[in-house]
Every structure is written in C-alpha cells, then in structure tokens.
Amino acid sequence: MSTTAPPTQKPPQQVCDNCRFRKMKCDRGLPCSNCVVSSIPCRYLHTLRRKGPRGGKGRRLSQIRQGLTEPDKNHFDVSTPATQIQFNALEESNRSRGAAGSGGQHNPLLALASASGIATEHDKQRLAVALAAHVQVFMKHLFPIMPVIDRELLADSLRLDELSPSRYAFLLSLCAATRIQLKLDNAEEYDETSVGINTSLDSPLTGEALLAAAEQARLQFNVVDDLSLDTLLTSFFLFAGYGNLEKHSHAWFYLNQAISLALSIGLHSESAYGNLSENEREMRRRIFWLLFVTERTYALQHRRPVMLRNTISKPQIVDSDCPIVMHDFVNHVRLFELLPCSLYEWQPHTDGCQPQGVALSHSISNKLSAVQPAESVMESQRFDTLVTQQWLRVSMWRLAFGSKPNLVYGQGLVPALGLPFDAGKSIMKALGSVSQSSKDCHGIAIEQKLFDIGMSLADASMSASPMPSFEFGPQDLLVSVTKFLGRIRGCQSHLLPKLLKHSEMILGFSNPIASIDVHWPALLEEVPETVGDLATQGDESSSSTGSWQDACDLTMLEPGAASFMTLSCDDSPFDAEQVHIAGQVDIA
C-alpha cells in the first residue's frame, strides 16, 4: 500500500523577529540556528509591509480636510511641508503623552535597563528590582528621619505598570533623594560590590539621572489637578535631592511647591482631619511637621521667610506603628516650635551689636535650653537633636553679634560672647562618643551646622578669651569640629578648607590648606569606616535598643520582602545589607 508523504513545511520567506531585532543574518529555520544557540524562542510574528507606493486609505486627505475645517487646532497649517512636519511631530507627542497613563507605560529609566535601548518585560522587571532596592535602603536608614512613606510603597515599586503617574513620580523622587543623600554614587570608590542595587542594570543608575527621570515623569500629569500626598511628597524629595547637591534655587523652589501643596490640601487646618481614617490622618500630620521643621531650618540658613505655623496637633507616639521613631521625631520638632516668626522677619542691618538682636538671641537661647536631646532614644536622633539645638543657639548668637563679634568686645557682653564655647563643649563629647554611622546618616546639613559652629568658635576665640571654668580651650573645641569635617560620609567635607583658613590663628597653622594633608593623618588616626561598615554594623544609631524596626516592632518590609526576593533577576538576590551607605541632606 502506497503511503502519501506528509507535505514539507516551506521555510519562511523572511528573517525571524529576533534576528531582525539583533540585526543578524538568519537562516530562516524553524527554529533558526541563531535562536537555538542563544536559547531563545524563535518567532515569525512580525508581518513585513510591502515597500513602495500603494493605494492609501485617504489618511492624508482626511488630515488635510481636518486641518481645513479646524484651522486653529494645534495651529495646523497646510501651506508648506515644514508645517506638516510640525503637525506630525505634535501629533506624535500627544499620542505618546496620552499613552503614558501609568508609570510603567512611559518609563524614562528603561533605557538604563537595556543596552539596546528597547525595553523588554525582563528589563522592566530588572528596573523594578533596582527601584525596590532603593526603597529598602530608605526604610533601613532614612525612615527614622523622614517617617512619611507608607507600607505599600515597596510592593508598588515591583509593579510599575500598575502605578498612576503621580505614584510613579513619587517613587522616582524618593529613590533619587535616597541615592543622593546617602552618596550611593560614590560608594563604589570603597568597594566595587557595595552598590548591589545597580547590578541588575546594564547601565548604572545615578542620583541625578533619577532626579531627571522624576521631573520627566511629572510632566505626564497636571500637578494642580492632582492634589495628593504623592504629588506633595514628590516635591519634597526633589527638594531633598537638590538640597544635597547644593543647588539651592531648585531646592527652594521644590520646598515652596511642597508647602503650597500642603496648604492647598489643608494639612495646616485641624478641621480638615475630621473625616479621615486614622492612618491617613497620622500620615498627614507627619508630613506637615516634617515640612514645618524643614522650612524653618532651610529658611534660617538662607534668611528666608516662613509660611507654616504650628496650627495642628502632633502625630501620635504610643499608638503609632513606630513609637520610638515618632518619640524622637516629636522631640526634634519641639526645637523649632520655640522659634518665633519674628526671628524670620527680622533682618539685621549692621555687623555691630544690636540691642534688639541681643534680647531676641537671649530669649530664644534660653527657650532652646529647655529641650533635652538626651530624651531621644535612638543614638542618631539624639545626636541630631543635640547638634541642631547648639547650632540654633549659635545662630541666635550670630544674628545678635553679626559677622564681626570682635567689634563689641569690651561692652560688657563677654558672657554672651562665650556662647559658642558652651555650644562647642556640649557637642565635643558627642562627636567623640557617637558611632560613625550615627554621624553620617544626617548628611550635608550636619556638616553645615558644625561648620557654622566652628566658624563661630573661631570668631569668639579672636574676640574674647574663654571663661576660666572651661574644661576645654577653643583649640580643643575647634579640633573636634575639624576632625568631624575631615572624615564625614566616607570623605573629607568640602567645608573643611574654609574652616581651616578661618581658624589658622587659633589652630596655629601657617598654611591651613597644606595642613589638610600634613596634620590630619595623625588627627584622624582611626581607619575611616566605609559605607559597607555601616551595613555590617546594622543600625548603630540604636545600639542600646537594636534596630529601629525591631525596637518599634515594625513589619514594614514583610509584605514586599518575599515578592522582592522572588523577582530578583540575579543568581544571588539583592541584599540590603550589602549596600554601603554614607551621608544625607538633613531635612530637619
């Protein structure tokens, strides 16, 4: 009996989709040899279009008729080819903007996830893992300072396609602020494996790239029409990022934008909290008081007015999900409640001693002394509150006596001139006893505050002799400050040379700039801790109570931790303990 041979399948007349994308020669097999070698599925799904002129369906004719009947729409004009190109470009822009309905659909960072620039689902997954890693780092190191993100953000970072544009912009801005504040871009200088959050990407993320992506993501929606906490916090974290970069025009703009959004939402009005759920109410209170502290710190540094007043209740402490964090946060807030609005409205006109300034300085300094930094539980927060308290006292002293306190020496104000010595003595012991991680986690503002204290110490030393009861002399106090600035966040502060130059007569340096290299090796005799040391130490800022998560019995990372580990694209999943951390803009 004769058998009919099965018909042989004809080879495709076109290259497979993968070879076309990879621009490789395809043998048109089923599957082709290139796909077999690469262990990828071979598909012929793409249909080639015949090139050359063909009969259309009247698309261009309909465009012309639409332009003639609606001449004002998009400024369409059919008079020249150039205007047609302009219309097509605008149409493409509107189409892409309209398609960006969620963060995952229009992702300005996906080019970093793929070397080819064309993102696949795998590239999106790798980017999501990298962003989730940044969120974990924030929760571990920055949440005690800025307790204003919710439990769901880690899980949200793993499903970018489902995020609203405002939520996606918020996620990017938080990751940008985290990366810049903790100097993760520079961590590779200390350990090539330190920045594990970039290992899943073909091109490493940088803080400024994340900032730019956050700003670009914001263009996908109207901020005024989306008055949400996500939109507000996006502005706040953009401020934090630019503040760390010391781009103060950008920082001040975004801080004011965040405050304006807070006022529009009603965070300043106690009556606006009545119909909210408990969780929503507490989160709004935390955001308001964080903005309150941030505005008063930044405004005092740059002599700007303030808008927020202490018009609402503080967030809960005992009944919160992180009572120790909130206890220390509220204790820090009390410092800034004591600053009257008249302080920000008063502008000194001379460098000489002004009776109004002396009276205001004395009054505020006495009130500030009532706050007890030792009441804070966590070491990092106790250190921040202490330094901020003494910096505020020195700032009041500086406002009273100006930049040349030596002009008022001999006018019966020697006790007032000695205030910087008292402040320096208060922080000297803390600088020597606090762990390096507790110093580094407060970032550039701690550097600025201690720099201001050091400059005031030098000025006071040149104006009046310290009180004989002082245990330490001005040189000892200055050395403790310069030692701090010589070794902060894994490197030397850029403020150190200026302080050394200003203090050369007190410290006895004939060439202060050269002394940075000559004199400091003996002074900085310990081996600097890198950001990796911070990770292995855990959170030393709460050495007496364990990590802040354990101390507060928090389980913030539990819902997303399992899914995060299963979504890891590498053989060994990212471990937040491997991330090396150093530094941050002090928002308070």
WOGIRA-V787607 format. One line per field, one symbol per residue. phi: phi as a letter, one per 40 degrees, with the letter a starting at -180 (. if undefined). psi: psi as a letter, one per 20 degrees, with the letter a starting at -180 (. if undefined). burial: I if it has 24 or more other C-alpha atoms within 12 Angstrom, else O. A space follows every 50 residues. Layout:
phi=???
psi=???
burial=???
//
This chain:
phi=.cbccccccccdcbccccccccfbcbcgcbccccccccfbccbbcccccc chcaccbgcccccccccccbcccffcabcbcccccccccccccccccccc cacccbbcbccccbccgbcbccccccccccccccccccccbbdccbcbbc ccccccccbcccccdcccccccccccccccccfccccccbaccccccbcc bcbccbccccccccccccccaccccbcbccccccccccdccccccfcccc cccccccccccccccgccbccccccccccccccccccdcccdcccccccc cbfbcbbcbcbbccccbccccaccdccccccccddcccccccccccbcbb cccbdccccccccccccccccbdccccccccccccccccccccccccccc bgcbcccbcgbgbcdcccddccccccccccccbccccccccbgcccdccc ccccccccccccbacccccccbcdccccccccccccabfgacccccdccc ccbccccgccbdcccdccccdccccccccccccccccgcccbdcbgcccc ccfcbccccccccccccccccbccbdccccbahicccb
psi=pqqppqppppqqjrqrhghghilqppjkrnrrhghghilqppqlhppqpp rrqrpakjghhhgghhhhhmhioklppjhqhhhgggggghghghghhhil irhhhnoiihhhiphiioprhhghghgggghhhhgggghhhihhhmmkqr hihghhiimhhiqqhhhghggghghghggghjlhhihihhphjhmiiihi qhpqqqghhhghhghhhhiirohhimnrhggghggghhggghghiknhgg ghghghgggghghhhkhiohhiigjqrgghghhhgggghghgggghghhh hjlqrqhqqmirqrqqfgjrimhgghghghhhhhgihioqhhhihpoqir irpphghgggggghhhhhihpohiiqgpgghggghgggghghghhgghhg iaimiihjpjkjkghhhjghggghhhighhhihqqhhhghiibhhggggh ggggghggghhihqqqqiiphqrhggghhhghgghinpkjapqiighggg ghjhhgikphnhghighghhhhgmhqppprhhhhghibniilhijaqhgg hjlqlhighigghghhipirgoqpphiippqorqpoi.
burial=OOOOOOOOOOOOOIIIIIIOOOOOOIOIOOIIOIIOOOOOOIIIOOOOOO OOOOOOOOOOOOOOOOOOOOOOOOOIIIOOOOOOOOIOOOOOOOOOIOOI IIIIIIIIIIIIIIOOOOIOOOIIIIIIIIIIIIIIIIIIIIIIIIIIII IIIIIIIIIIIOIIIIIIIIIIIIIIIIIIIIIIIIIIOIOOOIIIIIII IOOIIIIIIIIIIIIIIIIIIOIOOOIIIIIIIIIIIIIIIIIIIIOOOI IIOIIIIIIIIIIOIIIIOOOOOOOOOOOOIIIIIIIIIIIIIIIIIIII IOOOIIIIIIOIOIIIOOOIIIIIIIIIIIIIIIIIIIIIOOIIOOOIOO OOIIOOIIOIIIOIIOOIIOIIIOOIIIIIIIIIIIIIIIIIIIIIIIII IIIIIIOIIOOOIIOIIIIIIIIIIIIIOIIOOIIIIIIIIIIIIIIIII IIIIIIIIIIIIIIIIOOOOOOIIIIIIIIIIIIIIIIIIIIIOIIIOII IIIIOIIOOOOIOOIIOOOIOOOIOOOIIIIIIIIOIIIIIIOOOOIIIO IIOOOIIOOIIOOIIOIIIOOOIIIIIIIIIIIIIIII
//
